[in-house]
Amino acid sequence: MDYQFDYLVIGSGIAGLTFALKAAQNGSVAIVTKKSKVETSTNYAQGGIASVMSVDDSFQLHIQDTLNAGDGLCHPDVVELVVKTGPDRIRELVDLGVPFNTGTSGSAPFDLGREGGHSRNRILHAQDMTGQAVERVLISTAEANPAIQIFEDHLVMDLLIQHQSIKAGSVSLYQQDICRGAYVLDTITREVHTFTAHVVLLCTGGAGKVYLYTSNPDVATGDGLAIAYRAGAKLANLEFVQFHPTCLYHPHAKNFLISEAVRGEGGRLIDRRGRAFMQDYHPLKDLAYRDVVARAIDTEMKKTGDDCVFLDISHRDPEFLVGRFPNIYQKCLSLGIDITKDPIPVVPAAHYMCGGILTDLSGQSSLENLFALGECACTGLHGANRLASNSLLEAMVFAHNAATACAERIEGWRRRDLPEIPKRLSSSGRVDDPQSSEMVLITHNWDIIRRLMWNYVGIVRTDKRLALAKNHIAQIRMEIREHMPNIPLHGDLVELQNLALVAELIIRCAIQRKESRGLHFNLDHPHKDDVNWLKDTIVARNPGEDAVSTVPIKQVDTV
Ligand SMILES: Cc1cc2nc3c(=O)[nH]c(=O)nc-3n(C[C@H](O)[C@H](O)[C@H](O)COP(=O)(O)OP(=O)(O)OC[C@H]3O[C@@H](n4cnc5c(N)ncnc54)[C@H](O)[C@@H]3O)c2cc1C
């Protein structure tokens, strides 16, 4: 089936929904999302959203904290923009009905939490389920809007790119690629649909599933990064993967995060013998930046041979803990851990991708009519490390800016014809069921990639491990290319191809950066090199590169 909308939004997290609600004021919007609409990282965010909302705080302090975390690579204009316009975006959420906890002191209307790297209490939260509260309100508002149509179980495979020759009279001035839509697999009916639109917004979230241990939900397979790369957009800073220091360590806990707010409320990291160790690593102790804490835990675990450390907050009043962290309390209790009495077993896990699709201040990527918002974007806010709770804020600020930029251009775009659509597949547009006997090729390679990335491209890296990882991943990608096309098209195969490509791109960026900065720590280059590396690491598809496109994009010439 062919669909046509003004705006095609890919992803139903905070970035996609915020943009959709604003864009719906001047056009029709399709939101396509590959699983159920609430299955997003946004829905699992616990801690909250950072913003200057108290008289004890200032824009300058939030800016400085963000710059300090970013370790020299933040773009100061972006940091200033996000921090200063943040409170307006928060007020919009409040107006929509997000139930942030309100304050008890006179200095702030909200109850503001504290997290690592923040010099003030500035985290707005809805208990410890902030993301769920935001997601629910945004989804219900979008569903009530007749200009917005949500397509669940629709997985975007690749973008539809139009190759255009820009002419003045009969003289050809330059060639340009323009994004005009996407090929989308309905994972229930197995039909492939074509969505055309004046502008496409990639809001596909993170890539935590590239690693064996992650706090991210299953949808975080880096699809947006792979899709943008194949289409020719520039990506940046993929070596900066944030590992959250404290994921619950329990055989029956899948991807459950123990929020940084627990340390903000006085939680202390201890080893199996009960010794607090963070004072050995940083003057801020348990509230040091995430990379410092994650490396400290990694070092302690390697030193002791223990398979986890512990986070102890049992000294706080039990009533306070149950009220402040109801979700964490209940989850731990269901696994036999009473956080009011017992220390919580924790390990670090891949949590947030600081790099992504390179954008300008309005979220526009390097490819015409393609925007990237939220975690899949690299706006310049986070630099080499993200300050806790700045990501939900960034997604909202850039969604707003993108909607404003698109509103100014939509009339012009409407005057342009949408292209003839090259058919993605044979006439039926339908794909067959995979041979179950061949599914093992997908699951096996999926597992190998995640282990490889965890062991060789994890919290602490070396030149040798990176070189080995590069070879392994090249081998895996070759195997996928040579053997997998025999397997009929399937959502898991699309994700595997994306995962493998994103792994390769992370390795490429990590190999390029011959220094240690922020989240990238390489034992063979343990110091910062401001002379050569005070810059972003940019990757783009080489001309003629054999991209593993799941969809061969046919080029259309228009004049
Ligand atoms: C456990 C956890 C706790 C967190 N806590 C906080 C916090 O307290 N504060 C904070 O600021 N940040 C936090 N973060 C980070 C933050 O939640 C994310 O960065 C943010 O929600 C990303 O929003 P997004 O809209 O960019 O992507 P997401 O919310 O992840 O949404 C991505 C969407 O894209 C869809 N999608 C992906 N690929 C495709 C495809 N090929 N086709 C169709 N759809 C696709 C997905 O299905 C999903 O709907 C946390 C993250 C996690 C995992």
The ligand as an ORCA input file, in Angstrom:
! r2SCAN-3c Opt
* xyz 0 1
  C      15.948      2.603     31.637
  C      16.222      3.984     31.128
  C      16.155      5.070     32.004
  C      16.394      6.368     31.518
  N      16.260      7.439     32.391
  C      16.375      8.702     31.890
  C      16.096      9.834     32.716
  O      15.727      9.713     33.876
  N      16.243     11.070     32.165
  C      16.632     11.271     30.873
  O      16.746     12.423     30.415
  N      16.899     10.203     30.071
  C      16.758      8.944     30.545
  N      17.003      7.869     29.724
  C      17.314      8.119     28.309
  C      16.028      8.546     27.608
  O      14.955      7.784     28.109
  C      16.125      8.334     26.111
  O      17.292      8.917     25.623
  C      14.938      8.991     25.429
  O      13.733      8.502     25.971
  C      14.984      8.732     23.938
  O      13.794      9.212     23.383
  P      13.577      9.046     21.827
  O      12.247      9.623     21.544
  O      14.743      9.577     21.119
  O      13.587      7.458     21.588
  P      12.720      6.293     22.252
  O      11.918      6.774     23.377
  O      13.634      5.153     22.514
  O      11.749      5.889     21.066
  C      12.287      5.294     19.894
  C      11.147      4.849     19.026
  O      11.600      4.515     17.723
  C      11.007      3.299     17.324
  N      11.845      2.685     16.297
  C      13.154      2.348     16.361
  N      13.561      1.817     15.185
  C      12.484      1.826     14.367
  C      12.263      1.391     13.041
  N      13.226      0.818     12.288
  N      11.016      1.518     12.508
  C       9.999      2.049     13.243
  N      10.163      2.474     14.518
  C      11.395      2.367     15.070
  C      10.878      2.509     18.600
  O       9.972      1.445     18.449
  C      10.401      3.619     19.528
  O       9.025      3.841     19.336
  C      16.756      6.566     30.174
  C      16.842      5.480     29.307
  C      16.571      4.195     29.772
  C      16.640      3.041     28.817
*
